[in-house]
Amino acid sequence: MARTGREMAYAVASLLLAAPAVLVPAALLVAAPLALTVVGLPLLVGVLLLARHLPGWFGFVARPLLGWDLPAPPPLSGRTAIARAREVLTDGRAWRAAVYAFAKAPLAAVTAYITLLGTVFGVLLLTSPLWWEPNTRDLGLPAVDSRPETAYAAAIGAVLLVLCPWLLRGLVAVDRTLAFLLLAPGPAERRIGELETSRAALTADAATTLRRLERDLHDGTQARLVALGMTLARIEKRLGPSDLVGEARATVTDALDELREIVRGIHPPALDAGLPTALGTLAARSGLPVAVSVDLDHPPPPDAATTLYFTAAELLSNAARHAGATTVRLSLTGADGWLRLVVTDDGRGGAAPSLSGTGLRGLVARAKALDGRLDVTSPDGGPTTVTMRLPAA
């Protein structure tokens, strides 16, 4: 009974949603022939953008009532309006969603009609012995026994009430098949999503492990080395100057310096204050004048923040050591679901990820690990511009 009640509620609610949604395929039929004109192509792109929202529109009632998971398409990744328009025009899920909206309207109408009509008439016929009585006396006719007629009507009502839920279940099953064929991602998209989720979990686990290692080194090993250095200092003070103790103290000092470098490589302490502050600190420590510009709506994810920090550090180091630059501009922006780090120097140019020893190949690998990309523009004579783009989510 509970399932039948949810399916009946879905039948009525989906009819209310299908009525405005059918305008999308109707507009698509008008825009498609006009796509070869200047006006028709933007109209077609706009209709397909609306079609991309149909999974969420129909899932608004399907998810809480029936538990159907109809995820929305991934956000557009194009950097320009033309690139995003091309991506929309080739988006198979947008076209399939428009087809579903076209088929959903008559299916929802039939489902709601059968549900309401079958339920109402079934209840009326089943209860007819309680309220139906032929009015024959007012017509001057002899009284008629109505029990056979009402019993027959009640039997028909009982059959309707039994068959209606099964017919409703069959129509909802057809709707579910169409929804998952046309609105849900295909097998390849689902597999890609599963792999992306697994990789994100592995990346987060690796970051957590590195942070734990950094804390252990900082609070454990480093503290013991500091205590050992202090002990050696007390021994030297008590016994007098000694070459052996001095060498031991120097070794402990070198080990501490190396350990601090390792800790910074795992997780820079400057990131604890946020990526903008960390980039400002990085620029202040650089041997070149660095103009920093940061415009972010919200803090980036920890893995993206770490990658952007190490990328900025590598690029500033390359500009100072290898490019012969005198000034550097560093900007970090977040818009349209992407983080963009741009580092420009006025050096001699000629940098390329394919060249060994530049460190750019490692940055390309870091970007790919987070579904990003690294673009390098560095003609001979400069300037050099390196852009890293990472997803903001």
Order of alpha helices (4+ residues) and beta strands (2+ residues): alpha-alpha-alpha-alpha-alpha-alpha-alpha-alpha-alpha-alpha-alpha-alpha-beta-alpha-beta-beta-alpha-beta-beta
